[in-house]
Amino acid sequence: MEEQCCHREERKTVRSAEDKKTIVSRLNRIAGQVNGIKRMVEEDRYCDDILVQLAAVGASVKSLSAVILQKHLHGCVVEQIREGDEGALDEIVDLFRKFS
């Protein structure tokens, strides 16, 4: 997935159709997992089974977050630094605080 253009002041990242398709596909899979967990609760499934599925959803979200963060750092942030935008470093620090 390659970020084409980032506009921090507009808070917008233009992604290719392929990148969007990949991200949306993964989000749909995560939504399906969450809906499955909802059904499990409605069906009074055993807590341990639900917790295992919740952990799987957490891992899926974390994995997708890592992909988007990597692309952001290698694309948007590098571009901002090349343009002399010193605020990019503050953005990186804030992102790592949110993900810690």
Secondary structure, 3 states (H helix, E strand, C coil): CCEEEEECCCCEEEECHHHHHHHHHHHHHHHHHHHHHHHHHHCCCCHHHHHHHHHHHHHHHHHHHHHHHHHHHHHHHHHHHHCCCCHHHHHHHHHHHHHC
